[in-house]
Amino acid sequence: MTDDHQGFFDRLDWFDEQDCARLDEELTWARGACPVAHTGFGEGMYVVTRYEDLVTVAAHPEIFSSTMPGLLSVPVALPPIDVDPPLHHDFRAFLDPAFSKSALQRYAPVLRQLADELVDGFAERGEVEFVGEFAIPFTAGALAKVVLDDDDPERLARAVDAVTQVSVQNTPESFAAVAALAAELMAEREASPRQDLLQSIVDATVADGRPLTMEERLGVVTVLLLGGLDTTRGALAYIAEYLTELPDLEARLRQPDWAAHDLDELLRHTSTVSVMGRVVVEDNDLLGVPLHKGDRLAVHWRSGNRDTARFTDPARLDFDRTRNPHLAFGVGIHRCVGRHFARMQLDIAVTALLSRLTAFRVAPGAEIRRSVGISVGAPRELRLRFDRFTIH
């Protein structure tokens, strides 16, 4: 049986639907028997599966570098997620304030309006393809509005389309469309400065006062546009699926403070940014196996969130956990810069849905199609039926 499991990892393809359907089961085996499993994917890499080991990797960026953060290479630079200290600190110094809870509150009204308008589009039908008609346009629209902060409806529509195409295609052409739009907007900020997030990127300095290169500027905007898509879109789709399966969940999520009490458990359980890459920069055995300079790692946050050494009965949604130090947003210096934005979006989106709709169920004959790759397992097509919600 061990040979069968190791054979799975030897041939693992992160983008194969059948492999991804088995991945949670195989990661459970790995955590117990082979916590740093080797796979031949992408010319070879080690998969880090245990919670404790994942925290160790995150705590030592000087040994486990983030300069190769993907499972495969991407066509653009992605600062700050592909930048190590000390330069990483300089990028976070101007990004973190813009994504603080207090700074994001000014966007809450426009996000509520966006969610309500999307629900308007399908509420009377009693049926919706949830991912394509709500989760993608809501998260893409929210990111475009917050990052671009642009009132031009035509350009905002282009931004939403470009971000959506990256989320569903992930092609060099779709990345290029986002970068071109970012370059257009940043050129405008240079010509006519204004107080917004893009202007802060144009004005930012790093490394003892040098301005960002054009590649770095485009990379930062690309990260901001794309970074929250899989996290929030996938979590929304999972929550919608759970609403069809768990009879008591709808009542819980109707509570005004549901996000403060229950969202962390939903994030732990869904873990929609499930895995990212690292590269070893010096020989070490910190994870219990000999690793050598140049080795690549896949740090599997989702696996850590299912580790029985850290979470009791981790495969079950348990809203009574007293502590929930989940890894859904990563951990350490690279913890997601947009985590507060993701939480705000989820709160607003779920509240908008449940204020008007109820009794969610999968449409008869519909198949739930699931994502592969970094967002493994999240529904990517979810056709639902529902009833209108009325307060008696």
C-alpha positions in Angstrom: 0.0 0.0 0.0 2.9 2.4 0.8 4.2 1.8 -2.7 0.8 2.7 -4.2 0.8 6.0 -2.2 4.3 6.9 -3.1 3.6 6.0 -6.7 0.8 8.5 -6.6 3.2 11.2 -5.6 5.8 10.1 -8.1 3.4 10.7 -10.9 1.3 13.5 -9.3 0.0 16.1 -11.7 -1.4 19.1 -9.8 -3.6 20.0 -12.9 -5.1 16.6 -13.5 -8.7 16.2 -12.3 -8.4 12.6 -11.3 -5.2 13.2 -9.3 -6.8 16.3 -7.6 -9.8 14.2 -6.6 -7.5 11.9 -4.7 -5.2 14.5 -3.3 -6.8 15.0 0.2 -6.7 11.2 0.8 -3.1 11.0 -0.3 -2.0 13.9 1.8 -3.6 12.2 4.8 -1.3 9.2 4.1 1.7 11.5 3.6 1.2 13.4 6.9 1.4 10.0 8.8 4.0 8.1 6.8 6.0 10.4 4.5 5.4 14.1 5.6 7.9 15.4 3.0 6.9 13.4 -0.1 8.8 13.7 -3.4 7.0 14.2 -6.7 8.3 14.3 -10.2 6.0 17.2 -11.1 7.8 20.2 -12.6 11.2 18.5 -12.8 10.8 17.4 -9.2 9.8 18.9 -5.9 9.1 18.0 -2.3 5.6 18.3 -0.9 5.5 19.6 2.7 2.3 18.3 4.4 2.5 18.7 8.2 1.4 21.8 10.0 4.6 22.0 12.1 6.8 21.7 9.0 4.9 24.4 7.2 5.4 26.8 10.0 9.1 25.9 10.0 9.3 26.8 6.3 7.5 30.1 6.8 9.8 31.0 9.7 13.0 30.6 7.7 12.8 32.6 4.5 16.6 32.8 4.5 16.6 29.0 3.9 13.3 28.5 2.0 13.1 31.3 -0.5 9.8 32.6 -2.1 11.5 33.6 -5.4 9.6 30.7 -7.1 6.2 30.9 -5.5 4.2 28.9 -8.1 4.0 25.3 -8.9 4.9 26.3 -12.5 6.6 29.4 -13.7 4.5 32.5 -14.4 5.1 35.1 -17.1 5.4 38.2 -14.8 7.2 39.2 -11.6 4.9 38.9 -8.6 6.2 41.1 -5.8 5.8 40.9 -2.8 5.0 37.2 -2.9 8.2 36.3 -4.9 10.5 38.7 -2.9 12.6 37.7 0.1 13.8 39.9 3.0 15.0 42.5 3.3 13.3 43.8 0.1 10.1 42.1 1.0 9.7 44.3 4.0 9.9 47.4 1.9 7.0 46.2 -0.4 4.8 45.3 2.6 5.5 48.7 4.2 3.5 50.5 1.6 1.0 47.8 0.8 -0.1 46.8 4.3 -1.7 50.1 5.3 -3.8 50.2 2.2 -5.2 46.8 3.1 -5.8 47.4 6.8 -9.3 46.9 8.1 -9.8 50.6 8.6 -8.6 51.5 5.1 -10.9 49.0 3.5 -14.1 50.2 5.3 -14.6 53.0 2.8 -15.2 50.4 0.1 -17.9 48.4 2.0 -20.9 50.4 0.5 -19.8 49.9 -3.1 -19.2 46.2 -2.5 -22.7 45.8 -0.9 -24.1 47.5 -4.0 -22.2 45.2 -6.3 -23.4 42.1 -4.4 -27.0 43.3 -4.4 -26.9 44.1 -8.2 -25.6 40.6 -8.9 -28.3 39.0 -6.8 -30.9 41.1 -8.7 -29.8 39.5 -11.9 -30.9 36.0 -10.9 -33.1 36.2 -7.8 -36.4 35.9 -9.8 -35.2 32.9 -11.8 -34.8 30.6 -8.8 -31.6 29.2 -10.3 -28.1 30.3 -10.8 -24.7 29.0 -12.0 -23.2 30.4 -8.8 -19.5 30.6 -9.8 -19.9 32.3 -13.1 -22.9 34.5 -12.2 -22.0 35.5 -8.7 -18.6 34.4 -7.3 -16.4 35.5 -10.2 -18.1 38.8 -11.1 -18.3 39.8 -7.4 -14.7 39.1 -6.5 -13.4 40.4 -9.8 -15.5 43.5 -9.6 -14.4 44.1 -6.0 -10.8 43.8 -6.8 -11.0 46.0 -9.8 -12.8 48.7 -7.8 -10.5 48.6 -4.8 -7.2 48.3 -6.7 -8.1 50.5 -9.7 -10.4 52.9 -7.9 -11.7 54.0 -11.3 -15.1 55.5 -12.1 -14.9 55.0 -15.8 -17.5 52.3 -16.5 -16.0 51.2 -19.7 -12.5 50.8 -18.2 -13.9 49.1 -15.1 -15.7 46.6 -17.3 -12.4 45.9 -19.1 -10.7 45.4 -15.7 -13.4 43.0 -14.5 -13.2 41.0 -17.8 -9.4 40.9 -17.7 -9.2 39.7 -14.1 -12.0 37.2 -14.8 -10.1 35.8 -17.8 -7.0 35.2 -15.8 -9.0 33.4 -13.1 -10.6 31.0 -15.7 -7.8 30.7 -18.3 -4.5 31.6 -16.6 -2.9 32.2 -20.0 0.0 34.5 -20.9 -2.4 36.5 -23.0 -4.8 37.1 -20.0 -1.9 38.1 -17.8 -0.8 40.6 -20.5 -4.3 42.1 -20.6 -4.2 42.8 -16.8 -0.6 44.2 -17.1 -1.6 46.5 -20.0 -4.5 47.9 -18.0 -2.3 48.4 -15.0 0.3 50.2 -17.1 -2.4 52.5 -18.6 -3.7 53.5 -15.2 -0.2 54.0 -13.6 0.8 56.2 -16.6 -2.3 58.4 -15.8 -1.3 58.6 -12.1 2.2 59.8 -13.1 0.6 62.4 -15.4 -2.1 63.5 -12.9 -1.4 62.3 -9.4 -4.3 61.5 -7.0 -4.6 59.8 -3.7 -5.3 56.2 -4.2 -3.6 52.8 -4.1 -2.2 53.0 -7.6 -0.6 56.3 -6.8 1.0 54.8 -3.8 2.6 52.2 -6.0 3.8 54.9 -8.4 5.3 56.9 -5.5 6.6 54.0 -3.5 10.3 53.5 -2.9 12.2 50.4 -1.8 15.8 49.4 -1.1 17.2 52.7 0.4 14.9 54.9 -1.6 14.9 53.7 -5.2 11.5 53.8 -7.0 9.9 50.6 -8.2 10.9 49.4 -11.6 8.1 49.2 -14.2 8.3 45.4 -14.0 7.8 45.7 -10.2 4.9 48.1 -10.5 3.1 45.9 -13.0 3.9 42.8 -10.8 2.5 44.4 -7.6 -0.8 45.4 -9.4 -1.0 41.9 -10.9 -0.6 40.3 -7.5 -3.3 42.6 -6.0 -5.7 41.9 -8.8 -5.2 38.2 -8.9 -4.2 37.4 -5.3 -7.7 37.5 -3.9 -9.5 35.8 -6.7 -8.9 32.2 -5.9 -9.1 32.7 -2.2 -12.5 34.6 -2.2 -14.1 33.1 -5.3 -13.2 29.5 -4.1 -14.4 30.1 -0.5 -17.6 31.6 -1.8 -18.3 28.6 -4.0 -17.5 26.2 -1.1 -19.8 28.1 1.2 -22.6 27.9 -1.3 -22.0 24.2 -1.7 -22.0 23.7 2.1 -25.4 25.5 2.2 -26.8 22.7 0.1 -25.4 20.0 2.4 -25.5 21.3 6.0 -29.1 22.0 7.3 -28.0 24.2 10.2 -25.5 26.3 8.3 -27.9 28.8 6.8 -29.2 29.8 10.2 -25.7 30.3 11.5 -24.7 32.5 8.6 -27.8 34.7 9.0 -26.5 35.9 12.3 -25.2 39.5 12.1 -21.8 38.6 13.6 -21.4 35.3 11.7 -18.0 36.3 10.2 -16.5 37.0 13.6 -17.5 33.6 14.9 -17.6 31.1 12.0 -15.6 32.4 9.1 -12.2 31.2 10.3 -13.5 27.6 10.4 -14.9 27.9 6.9 -11.5 29.3 5.7 -9.6 26.5 7.4 -11.9 23.8 5.9 -11.9 25.3 2.4 -8.2 26.4 2.2 -8.7 27.6 -1.4 -5.1 28.8 -1.9 -4.0 25.3 -1.1 -0.4 25.2 -2.1 2.5 27.5 -3.1 6.1 27.0 -4.1 9.4 27.6 -2.3 13.0 27.0 -3.3 15.8 25.8 -1.0 18.8 28.2 -0.9 21.1 26.2 1.5 21.5 22.6 2.4 19.5 21.7 5.5 17.6 18.9 7.3 15.1 21.1 9.1 12.1 19.1 7.8 13.6 15.7 8.8 14.9 14.9 5.3 18.1 16.1 3.6 17.3 19.0 1.4 19.8 20.6 -1.0 20.3 24.0 -2.5 18.1 24.3 -5.5 15.5 21.8 -4.4 11.9 23.0 -4.9 9.1 22.7 -2.3 5.4 22.7 -2.5 4.1 24.1 0.8 0.7 22.6 1.2 -1.4 24.9 3.4 -4.5 22.9 2.9 -2.7 19.8 4.2 -1.6 21.6 7.3 -5.2 22.7 7.9 -6.2 19.0 7.9 -3.4 17.9 10.2 -4.7 15.9 13.2 -1.7 16.9 15.2 -3.0 20.4 15.2 -6.8 20.2 14.7 -9.2 17.7 16.2 -11.3 15.9 13.6 -10.0 18.3 10.9 -12.1 16.9 8.1 -15.3 18.1 9.9 -16.6 21.6 9.9 -16.5 22.4 13.7 -17.7 25.9 14.6 -17.0 25.2 18.3 -13.2 25.2 18.0 -11.8 27.4 20.7 -8.6 28.3 18.7 -8.2 28.2 15.0 -4.7 29.1 13.9 -5.4 28.0 10.3 -3.1 28.5 7.3 -5.7 29.5 4.8 -3.8 32.8 4.3 -0.4 31.3 4.8 1.7 32.2 7.8 4.8 34.3 8.6 6.1 37.2 6.6 4.3 36.2 3.5 0.9 35.9 5.1 -1.6 37.2 2.6 -1.7 41.0 2.3 -5.3 40.9 1.2 -6.7 38.7 4.0 -8.8 41.5 5.5 -10.2 42.3 2.1 -11.1 38.7 1.5 -12.9 38.4 4.8 -14.8 41.6 4.1 -15.9 40.4 0.7 -17.0 37.0 2.1 -19.0 38.7 4.9 -20.7 41.1 2.4 -21.4 38.5 -0.3 -22.9 35.8 2.1 -25.0 38.5 3.9 -26.4 39.7 0.6 -27.3 36.3 -0.6 -29.0 35.2 2.6 -30.9 38.4 3.0 -32.9 37.5 0.0 -32.5 33.8 -0.8 -32.9 30.5 1.1 -33.2 26.7 0.7 -30.2 26.3 -1.6 -29.9 22.9 -3.4 -28.0 21.6 -6.3 -30.0 21.7 -9.5 -31.3 18.3 -10.6 -28.9 16.6 -12.8 -26.1 19.2 -12.3 -22.6 18.0 -11.8 -20.3 20.0 -9.5 -17.1 20.6 -11.5 -14.0 21.3 -9.3 -10.8 23.3 -9.7 -7.4 21.9 -10.0 -3.9 23.4 -9.3 -3.5 25.9 -6.5 -7.2 26.0 -5.8 -7.7 22.3 -5.8 -11.2 21.1 -4.9 -13.1 24.4 -5.0 -16.3 24.2 -7.2 -15.7 25.9 -10.5 -19.2 25.2 -11.8 -22.1 25.0 -9.3 -25.6 25.2 -10.6 -28.0 25.9 -7.7 -31.7 26.3 -7.1 -33.1 28.3 -4.3 -36.3 30.0 -2.9 -36.9 33.6 -2.1 -36.3 34.5 1.6 -39.1 36.3 3.5 -39.2 37.2 7.2 -42.3 35.9 8.8 
